[in-house]
């Protein structure tokens, strides 16, 4: 897969993220693979009642922003959690 396809697939689901890590252009799409991983990890906090629901809405907005930037091939970090680097 090329850089753009890998970036888009990484945002789709956990399975898409694994596919992007294994079969995609990991070096070219490293920014978006990392962003998608951070968003998915922090989305687990939405399981907490009440406050987690608000956090879940914020994570949906972050996911949408990251997905659109992957489609446009831009490297814009999402707010609040965008500067966290897990995948080096």
LUMFI-94317 format. One record per atom (N, C-alpha, C): x, y, z; atom name; residue in one letter; residue number from 1. Coordinates in nm, 2 decimals, always signed. Example, Ala and Ser with C-alpha at 12.3 -4.5 7.8 and 13.67 -1.06 7.14 Angstrom:
px = +1.32 | py = -0.57 | pz = +0.78 | site = N | code = A | pos = 1
px = +1.23 | py = -0.45 | pz = +0.78 | site = CA | code = A | pos = 1
px = +1.32 | py = -0.33 | pz = +0.78 | site = C | code = A | pos = 1
px = +1.28 | py = -0.22 | pz = +0.71 | site = N | code = S | pos = 2
px = +1.37 | py = -0.11 | pz = +0.71 | site = CA | code = S | pos = 2
px = +1.29 | py = +0.00 | pz = +0.79 | site = C | code = S | pos = 2
***
This chain:
px = +0.08 | py = -0.12 | pz = +0.00 | site = N | code = X | pos = 1
px = +0.00 | py = +0.00 | pz = +0.00 | site = CA | code = X | pos = 1
px = +0.09 | py = +0.12 | pz = +0.00 | site = C | code = X | pos = 1
px = +0.04 | py = +0.23 | pz = -0.06 | site = N | code = X | pos = 2
px = +0.12 | py = +0.35 | pz = -0.07 | site = CA | code = X | pos = 2
px = +0.09 | py = +0.43 | pz = +0.06 | site = C | code = X | pos = 2
px = +0.15 | py = +0.55 | pz = +0.07 | site = N | code = X | pos = 3
px = +0.15 | py = +0.63 | pz = +0.19 | site = CA | code = X | pos = 3
px = +0.00 | py = +0.67 | pz = +0.22 | site = C | code = X | pos = 3
px = -0.07 | py = +0.72 | pz = +0.12 | site = N | code = X | pos = 4
px = -0.21 | py = +0.77 | pz = +0.14 | site = CA | code = X | pos = 4
px = -0.30 | py = +0.66 | pz = +0.19 | site = C | code = X | pos = 4
px = -0.29 | py = +0.55 | pz = +0.12 | site = N | code = X | pos = 5
px = -0.38 | py = +0.43 | pz = +0.16 | site = CA | code = X | pos = 5
px = -0.35 | py = +0.38 | pz = +0.30 | site = C | code = X | pos = 5
px = -0.22 | py = +0.37 | pz = +0.33 | site = N | code = X | pos = 6
px = -0.19 | py = +0.33 | pz = +0.46 | site = CA | code = X | pos = 6
px = -0.24 | py = +0.43 | pz = +0.57 | site = C | code = X | pos = 6
px = -0.23 | py = +0.56 | pz = +0.54 | site = N | code = X | pos = 7
px = -0.27 | py = +0.66 | pz = +0.64 | site = CA | code = X | pos = 7
px = -0.42 | py = +0.65 | pz = +0.66 | site = C | code = X | pos = 7
px = -0.50 | py = +0.62 | pz = +0.55 | site = N | code = X | pos = 8
px = -0.65 | py = +0.61 | pz = +0.57 | site = CA | code = X | pos = 8
px = -0.69 | py = +0.49 | pz = +0.64 | site = C | code = X | pos = 8
px = -0.62 | py = +0.37 | pz = +0.60 | site = N | code = X | pos = 9
px = -0.66 | py = +0.24 | pz = +0.66 | site = CA | code = X | pos = 9
px = -0.63 | py = +0.24 | pz = +0.81 | site = C | code = X | pos = 9
px = -0.53 | py = +0.31 | pz = +0.85 | site = N | code = X | pos = 10
px = -0.49 | py = +0.32 | pz = +0.99 | site = CA | code = X | pos = 10
px = -0.60 | py = +0.37 | pz = +1.08 | site = C | code = X | pos = 10
px = -0.68 | py = +0.46 | pz = +1.03 | site = N | code = X | pos = 11
px = -0.79 | py = +0.52 | pz = +1.11 | site = CA | code = X | pos = 11
px = -0.92 | py = +0.44 | pz = +1.11 | site = C | code = X | pos = 11
px = -0.93 | py = +0.34 | pz = +1.03 | site = N | code = X | pos = 12
px = -1.06 | py = +0.27 | pz = +1.02 | site = CA | code = X | pos = 12
px = -1.10 | py = +0.19 | pz = +1.14 | site = C | code = X | pos = 12
px = -1.02 | py = +0.10 | pz = +1.18 | site = N | code = X | pos = 13
px = -1.05 | py = +0.02 | pz = +1.30 | site = CA | code = X | pos = 13
px = -0.92 | py = -0.03 | pz = +1.36 | site = C | code = X | pos = 13
px = -0.93 | py = -0.10 | pz = +1.47 | site = N | code = X | pos = 14
px = -0.81 | py = -0.17 | pz = +1.53 | site = CA | code = X | pos = 14
px = -0.74 | py = -0.26 | pz = +1.42 | site = C | code = X | pos = 14
px = -0.83 | py = -0.33 | pz = +1.35 | site = N | code = X | pos = 15
px = -0.78 | py = -0.42 | pz = +1.24 | site = CA | code = X | pos = 15
px = -0.71 | py = -0.34 | pz = +1.13 | site = C | code = X | pos = 15
px = -0.77 | py = -0.23 | pz = +1.10 | site = N | code = X | pos = 16
px = -0.70 | py = -0.14 | pz = +1.00 | site = CA | code = X | pos = 16
px = -0.57 | py = -0.09 | pz = +1.04 | site = C | code = X | pos = 16
px = -0.56 | py = -0.06 | pz = +1.17 | site = N | code = X | pos = 17
px = -0.43 | py = -0.02 | pz = +1.23 | site = CA | code = X | pos = 17
px = -0.33 | py = -0.13 | pz = +1.22 | site = C | code = X | pos = 17
px = -0.37 | py = -0.25 | pz = +1.25 | site = N | code = X | pos = 18
px = -0.27 | py = -0.36 | pz = +1.25 | site = CA | code = X | pos = 18
px = -0.23 | py = -0.39 | pz = +1.10 | site = C | code = X | pos = 18
px = -0.32 | py = -0.38 | pz = +1.01 | site = N | code = X | pos = 19
px = -0.29 | py = -0.39 | pz = +0.87 | site = CA | code = X | pos = 19
px = -0.19 | py = -0.28 | pz = +0.82 | site = C | code = X | pos = 19
px = -0.22 | py = -0.16 | pz = +0.87 | site = N | code = X | pos = 20
px = -0.13 | py = -0.05 | pz = +0.83 | site = CA | code = X | pos = 20
px = +0.01 | py = -0.07 | pz = +0.89 | site = C | code = X | pos = 20
px = +0.02 | py = -0.13 | pz = +1.01 | site = N | code = X | pos = 21
px = +0.15 | py = -0.15 | pz = +1.07 | site = CA | code = X | pos = 21
px = +0.22 | py = -0.27 | pz = +0.99 | site = C | code = X | pos = 21
px = +0.15 | py = -0.37 | pz = +0.95 | site = N | code = X | pos = 22
px = +0.22 | py = -0.49 | pz = +0.89 | site = CA | code = X | pos = 22
px = +0.24 | py = -0.48 | pz = +0.74 | site = C | code = X | pos = 22
px = +0.14 | py = -0.43 | pz = +0.67 | site = N | code = X | pos = 23
px = +0.14 | py = -0.44 | pz = +0.53 | site = CA | code = X | pos = 23
px = +0.16 | py = -0.30 | pz = +0.46 | site = C | code = X | pos = 23
px = +0.15 | py = -0.20 | pz = +0.53 | site = N | code = X | pos = 24
px = +0.15 | py = -0.07 | pz = +0.46 | site = CA | code = X | pos = 24
px = +0.29 | py = +0.00 | pz = +0.46 | site = C | code = X | pos = 24
px = +0.29 | py = +0.12 | pz = +0.40 | site = N | code = X | pos = 25
px = +0.42 | py = +0.20 | pz = +0.40 | site = CA | code = X | pos = 25
px = +0.43 | py = +0.26 | pz = +0.54 | site = C | code = X | pos = 25
px = +0.49 | py = +0.19 | pz = +0.63 | site = N | code = X | pos = 26
px = +0.49 | py = +0.24 | pz = +0.77 | site = CA | code = X | pos = 26
px = +0.58 | py = +0.36 | pz = +0.78 | site = C | code = X | pos = 26
px = +0.69 | py = +0.37 | pz = +0.71 | site = N | code = X | pos = 27
px = +0.78 | py = +0.49 | pz = +0.73 | site = CA | code = X | pos = 27
px = +0.71 | py = +0.61 | pz = +0.67 | site = C | code = X | pos = 27
px = +0.65 | py = +0.60 | pz = +0.55 | site = N | code = X | pos = 28
px = +0.58 | py = +0.71 | pz = +0.49 | site = CA | code = X | pos = 28
px = +0.46 | py = +0.76 | pz = +0.56 | site = C | code = X | pos = 28
px = +0.39 | py = +0.67 | pz = +0.63 | site = N | code = X | pos = 29
px = +0.26 | py = +0.71 | pz = +0.69 | site = CA | code = X | pos = 29
px = +0.28 | py = +0.70 | pz = +0.85 | site = C | code = X | pos = 29
px = +0.40 | py = +0.71 | pz = +0.90 | site = N | code = X | pos = 30
px = +0.43 | py = +0.70 | pz = +1.04 | site = CA | code = X | pos = 30
px = +0.35 | py = +0.80 | pz = +1.12 | site = C | code = X | pos = 30
px = +0.33 | py = +0.92 | pz = +1.08 | site = N | code = X | pos = 31
px = +0.26 | py = +1.02 | pz = +1.15 | site = CA | code = X | pos = 31
px = +0.12 | py = +0.98 | pz = +1.17 | site = C | code = X | pos = 31
px = +0.05 | py = +0.94 | pz = +1.07 | site = N | code = X | pos = 32
px = -0.09 | py = +0.90 | pz = +1.08 | site = CA | code = X | pos = 32
px = -0.11 | py = +0.77 | pz = +1.15 | site = C | code = X | pos = 32
px = -0.02 | py = +0.68 | pz = +1.13 | site = N | code = X | pos = 33
px = -0.03 | py = +0.55 | pz = +1.21 | site = CA | code = X | pos = 33
px = -0.02 | py = +0.58 | pz = +1.36 | site = C | code = X | pos = 33
px = +0.07 | py = +0.66 | pz = +1.40 | site = N | code = X | pos = 34
px = +0.09 | py = +0.70 | pz = +1.54 | site = CA | code = X | pos = 34
px = -0.04 | py = +0.78 | pz = +1.59 | site = C | code = X | pos = 34
px = -0.09 | py = +0.87 | pz = +1.51 | site = N | code = X | pos = 35
px = -0.21 | py = +0.95 | pz = +1.55 | site = CA | code = X | pos = 35
px = -0.33 | py = +0.85 | pz = +1.57 | site = C | code = X | pos = 35
px = -0.35 | py = +0.76 | pz = +1.48 | site = N | code = X | pos = 36
px = -0.46 | py = +0.67 | pz = +1.49 | site = CA | code = X | pos = 36
px = -0.44 | py = +0.58 | pz = +1.61 | site = C | code = X | pos = 36
px = -0.32 | py = +0.54 | pz = +1.64 | site = N | code = X | pos = 37
px = -0.30 | py = +0.45 | pz = +1.76 | site = CA | code = X | pos = 37
px = -0.33 | py = +0.53 | pz = +1.89 | site = C | code = X | pos = 37
px = -0.28 | py = +0.65 | pz = +1.89 | site = N | code = X | pos = 38
px = -0.30 | py = +0.74 | pz = +2.01 | site = CA | code = X | pos = 38
px = -0.45 | py = +0.76 | pz = +2.03 | site = C | code = X | pos = 38
px = -0.52 | py = +0.80 | pz = +1.92 | site = N | code = X | pos = 39
px = -0.67 | py = +0.82 | pz = +1.93 | site = CA | code = X | pos = 39
px = -0.74 | py = +0.70 | pz = +1.98 | site = C | code = X | pos = 39
px = -0.70 | py = +0.58 | pz = +1.92 | site = N | code = X | pos = 40
px = -0.77 | py = +0.46 | pz = +1.96 | site = CA | code = X | pos = 40
px = -0.74 | py = +0.42 | pz = +2.11 | site = C | code = X | pos = 40
px = -0.62 | py = +0.44 | pz = +2.16 | site = N | code = X | pos = 41
px = -0.59 | py = +0.42 | pz = +2.29 | site = CA | code = X | pos = 41
px = -0.66 | py = +0.51 | pz = +2.39 | site = C | code = X | pos = 41
px = -0.66 | py = +0.64 | pz = +2.36 | site = N | code = X | pos = 42
px = -0.73 | py = +0.73 | pz = +2.45 | site = CA | code = X | pos = 42
px = -0.88 | py = +0.72 | pz = +2.44 | site = C | code = X | pos = 42
px = -0.93 | py = +0.66 | pz = +2.33 | site = N | code = X | pos = 43
px = -1.08 | py = +0.64 | pz = +2.32 | site = CA | code = X | pos = 43
px = -1.13 | py = +0.54 | pz = +2.42 | site = C | code = X | pos = 43
px = -1.04 | py = +0.45 | pz = +2.47 | site = N | code = X | pos = 44
px = -1.08 | py = +0.36 | pz = +2.57 | site = CA | code = X | pos = 44
px = -1.13 | py = +0.43 | pz = +2.70 | site = C | code = X | pos = 44
px = -1.08 | py = +0.55 | pz = +2.72 | site = N | code = X | pos = 45
px = -1.13 | py = +0.62 | pz = +2.84 | site = CA | code = X | pos = 45
px = -1.27 | py = +0.66 | pz = +2.83 | site = C | code = X | pos = 45
px = -1.33 | py = +0.65 | pz = +2.72 | site = N | code = X | pos = 46
px = -1.47 | py = +0.68 | pz = +2.70 | site = CA | code = X | pos = 46
px = -1.56 | py = +0.58 | pz = +2.77 | site = C | code = X | pos = 46
px = -1.51 | py = +0.47 | pz = +2.81 | site = N | code = X | pos = 47
px = -1.59 | py = +0.37 | pz = +2.88 | site = CA | code = X | pos = 47
px = -1.62 | py = +0.41 | pz = +3.03 | site = C | code = X | pos = 47
px = -1.56 | py = +0.51 | pz = +3.08 | site = N | code = X | pos = 48
px = -1.59 | py = +0.56 | pz = +3.21 | site = CA | code = X | pos = 48
px = -1.73 | py = +0.64 | pz = +3.20 | site = C | code = X | pos = 48
px = -1.82 | py = +0.61 | pz = +3.29 | site = N | code = X | pos = 49
px = -1.95 | py = +0.67 | pz = +3.28 | site = CA | code = X | pos = 49
px = -1.94 | py = +0.83 | pz = +3.30 | site = C | code = X | pos = 49
px = -2.04 | py = +0.90 | pz = +3.24 | site = N | code = X | pos = 50
px = -2.05 | py = +1.04 | pz = +3.25 | site = CA | code = X | pos = 50
px = -1.94 | py = +1.12 | pz = +3.19 | site = C | code = X | pos = 50
px = -1.83 | py = +1.13 | pz = +3.26 | site = N | code = X | pos = 51
px = -1.72 | py = +1.21 | pz = +3.20 | site = CA | code = X | pos = 51
px = -1.66 | py = +1.14 | pz = +3.08 | site = C | code = X | pos = 51
px = -1.66 | py = +1.01 | pz = +3.08 | site = N | code = X | pos = 52
px = -1.61 | py = +0.94 | pz = +2.96 | site = CA | code = X | pos = 52
px = -1.69 | py = +0.96 | pz = +2.84 | site = C | code = X | pos = 52
px = -1.82 | py = +0.99 | pz = +2.86 | site = N | code = X | pos = 53
px = -1.90 | py = +1.01 | pz = +2.74 | site = CA | code = X | pos = 53
px = -1.86 | py = +1.14 | pz = +2.67 | site = C | code = X | pos = 53
px = -1.84 | py = +1.24 | pz = +2.75 | site = N | code = X | pos = 54
px = -1.79 | py = +1.37 | pz = +2.69 | site = CA | code = X | pos = 54
px = -1.66 | py = +1.35 | pz = +2.62 | site = C | code = X | pos = 54
px = -1.57 | py = +1.27 | pz = +2.69 | site = N | code = X | pos = 55
px = -1.44 | py = +1.24 | pz = +2.63 | site = CA | code = X | pos = 55
px = -1.46 | py = +1.16 | pz = +2.50 | site = C | code = X | pos = 55
px = -1.55 | py = +1.07 | pz = +2.50 | site = N | code = X | pos = 56
px = -1.58 | py = +0.99 | pz = +2.38 | site = CA | code = X | pos = 56
px = -1.62 | py = +1.08 | pz = +2.26 | site = C | code = X | pos = 56
px = -1.70 | py = +1.18 | pz = +2.29 | site = N | code = X | pos = 57
px = -1.74 | py = +1.28 | pz = +2.18 | site = CA | code = X | pos = 57
px = -1.62 | py = +1.35 | pz = +2.13 | site = C | code = X | pos = 57
px = -1.53 | py = +1.39 | pz = +2.22 | site = N | code = X | pos = 58
px = -1.41 | py = +1.46 | pz = +2.18 | site = CA | code = X | pos = 58
px = -1.32 | py = +1.37 | pz = +2.10 | site = C | code = X | pos = 58
px = -1.32 | py = +1.24 | pz = +2.13 | site = N | code = X | pos = 59
px = -1.24 | py = +1.15 | pz = +2.06 | site = CA | code = X | pos = 59
px = -1.29 | py = +1.12 | pz = +1.92 | site = C | code = X | pos = 59
px = -1.42 | py = +1.13 | pz = +1.90 | site = N | code = X | pos = 60
px = -1.49 | py = +1.11 | pz = +1.77 | site = CA | code = X | pos = 60
px = -1.45 | py = +1.23 | pz = +1.68 | site = C | code = X | pos = 60
px = -1.45 | py = +1.35 | pz = +1.74 | site = N | code = X | pos = 61
px = -1.41 | py = +1.47 | pz = +1.67 | site = CA | code = X | pos = 61
px = -1.26 | py = +1.46 | pz = +1.63 | site = C | code = X | pos = 61
px = -1.17 | py = +1.42 | pz = +1.72 | site = N | code = X | pos = 62
px = -1.03 | py = +1.40 | pz = +1.69 | site = CA | code = X | pos = 62
px = -1.01 | py = +1.30 | pz = +1.58 | site = C | code = X | pos = 62
px = -1.09 | py = +1.18 | pz = +1.59 | site = N | code = X | pos = 63
px = -1.07 | py = +1.08 | pz = +1.48 | site = CA | code = X | pos = 63
px = -1.11 | py = +1.14 | pz = +1.35 | site = C | code = X | pos = 63
px = -1.22 | py = +1.22 | pz = +1.35 | site = N | code = X | pos = 64
px = -1.27 | py = +1.27 | pz = +1.22 | site = CA | code = X | pos = 64
px = -1.16 | py = +1.37 | pz = +1.16 | site = C | code = X | pos = 64
px = -1.11 | py = +1.45 | pz = +1.25 | site = N | code = X | pos = 65
px = -1.00 | py = +1.55 | pz = +1.21 | site = CA | code = X | pos = 65
px = -0.88 | py = +1.48 | pz = +1.15 | site = C | code = X | pos = 65
px = -0.84 | py = +1.37 | pz = +1.22 | site = N | code = X | pos = 66
px = -0.72 | py = +1.29 | pz = +1.17 | site = CA | code = X | pos = 66
px = -0.75 | py = +1.22 | pz = +1.04 | site = C | code = X | pos = 66
px = -0.87 | py = +1.17 | pz = +1.03 | site = N | code = X | pos = 67
px = -0.91 | py = +1.10 | pz = +0.91 | site = CA | code = X | pos = 67
px = -0.91 | py = +1.19 | pz = +0.79 | site = C | code = X | pos = 67
px = -0.97 | py = +1.31 | pz = +0.81 | site = N | code = X | pos = 68
px = -0.97 | py = +1.41 | pz = +0.70 | site = CA | code = X | pos = 68
px = -0.83 | py = +1.46 | pz = +0.66 | site = C | code = X | pos = 68
px = -0.74 | py = +1.47 | pz = +0.76 | site = N | code = X | pos = 69
px = -0.61 | py = +1.52 | pz = +0.73 | site = CA | code = X | pos = 69
px = -0.53 | py = +1.40 | pz = +0.66 | site = C | code = X | pos = 69
px = -0.56 | py = +1.28 | pz = +0.69 | site = N | code = X | pos = 70
px = -0.50 | py = +1.16 | pz = +0.61 | site = CA | code = X | pos = 70
px = -0.55 | py = +1.16 | pz = +0.47 | site = C | code = X | pos = 70
px = -0.68 | py = +1.19 | pz = +0.45 | site = N | code = X | pos = 71
px = -0.73 | py = +1.20 | pz = +0.31 | site = CA | code = X | pos = 71
px = -0.66 | py = +1.31 | pz = +0.23 | site = C | code = X | pos = 71
px = -0.64 | py = +1.42 | pz = +0.30 | site = N | code = X | pos = 72
px = -0.58 | py = +1.54 | pz = +0.23 | site = CA | code = X | pos = 72
px = -0.43 | py = +1.53 | pz = +0.23 | site = C | code = X | pos = 72
px = -0.37 | py = +1.43 | pz = +0.29 | site = N | code = X | pos = 73
px = -0.23 | py = +1.40 | pz = +0.30 | site = CA | code = X | pos = 73
px = -0.16 | py = +1.52 | pz = +0.37 | site = C | code = X | pos = 73
px = -0.22 | py = +1.57 | pz = +0.48 | site = N | code = X | pos = 74
px = -0.16 | py = +1.67 | pz = +0.56 | site = CA | code = X | pos = 74
px = -0.12 | py = +1.61 | pz = +0.70 | site = C | code = X | pos = 74
px = -0.02 | py = +1.67 | pz = +0.76 | site = N | code = X | pos = 75
px = +0.03 | py = +1.61 | pz = +0.89 | site = CA | code = X | pos = 75
px = -0.01 | py = +1.72 | pz = +1.00 | site = C | code = X | pos = 75
px = -0.13 | py = +1.73 | pz = +1.03 | site = N | code = X | pos = 76
px = -0.18 | py = +1.82 | pz = +1.13 | site = CA | code = X | pos = 76
px = -0.21 | py = +1.74 | pz = +1.25 | site = C | code = X | pos = 76
px = -0.15 | py = +1.77 | pz = +1.37 | site = N | code = X | pos = 77
px = -0.18 | py = +1.69 | pz = +1.49 | site = CA | code = X | pos = 77
px = -0.32 | py = +1.73 | pz = +1.54 | site = C | code = X | pos = 77
px = -0.39 | py = +1.63 | pz = +1.60 | site = N | code = X | pos = 78
px = -0.52 | py = +1.66 | pz = +1.66 | site = CA | code = X | pos = 78
px = -0.50 | py = +1.73 | pz = +1.79 | site = C | code = X | pos = 78
px = -0.60 | py = +1.80 | pz = +1.84 | site = N | code = X | pos = 79
px = -0.59 | py = +1.88 | pz = +1.96 | site = CA | code = X | pos = 79
px = -0.56 | py = +1.79 | pz = +2.08 | site = C | code = X | pos = 79
px = -0.49 | py = +1.85 | pz = +2.18 | site = N | code = X | pos = 80
px = -0.47 | py = +1.79 | pz = +2.31 | site = CA | code = X | pos = 80
px = -0.38 | py = +1.66 | pz = +2.31 | site = C | code = X | pos = 80
px = -0.40 | py = +1.57 | pz = +2.23 | site = N | code = X | pos = 81
px = -0.33 | py = +1.44 | pz = +2.23 | site = CA | code = X | pos = 81
px = -0.24 | py = +1.42 | pz = +2.11 | site = C | code = X | pos = 81
px = -0.24 | py = +1.52 | pz = +2.02 | site = N | code = X | pos = 82
px = -0.17 | py = +1.50 | pz = +1.89 | site = CA | code = X | pos = 82
px = -0.02 | py = +1.50 | pz = +1.90 | site = C | code = X | pos = 82
px = +0.04 | py = +1.55 | pz = +2.01 | site = N | code = X | pos = 83
px = +0.18 | py = +1.55 | pz = +2.02 | site = CA | code = X | pos = 83
px = +0.24 | py = +1.43 | pz = +2.09 | site = C | code = X | pos = 83
px = +0.16 | py = +1.34 | pz = +2.12 | site = N | code = X | pos = 84
px = +0.21 | py = +1.22 | pz = +2.19 | site = CA | code = X | pos = 84
px = +0.26 | py = +1.12 | pz = +2.08 | site = C | code = X | pos = 84
px = +0.39 | py = +1.08 | pz = +2.10 | site = N | code = X | pos = 85
px = +0.45 | py = +0.99 | pz = +2.01 | site = CA | code = X | pos = 85
px = +0.47 | py = +0.85 | pz = +2.07 | site = C | code = X | pos = 85
px = +0.40 | py = +0.75 | pz = +2.02 | site = N | code = X | pos = 86
px = +0.42 | py = +0.61 | pz = +2.07 | site = CA | code = X | pos = 86
px = +0.50 | py = +0.53 | pz = +1.97 | site = C | code = X | pos = 86
px = +0.47 | py = +0.55 | pz = +1.85 | site = N | code = X | pos = 87
px = +0.54 | py = +0.47 | pz = +1.74 | site = CA | code = X | pos = 87
px = +0.65 | py = +0.56 | pz = +1.69 | site = C | code = X | pos = 87
px = +0.77 | py = +0.52 | pz = +1.71 | site = N | code = X | pos = 88
px = +0.89 | py = +0.60 | pz = +1.67 | site = CA | code = X | pos = 88
px = +0.94 | py = +0.56 | pz = +1.54 | site = C | code = X | pos = 88
***
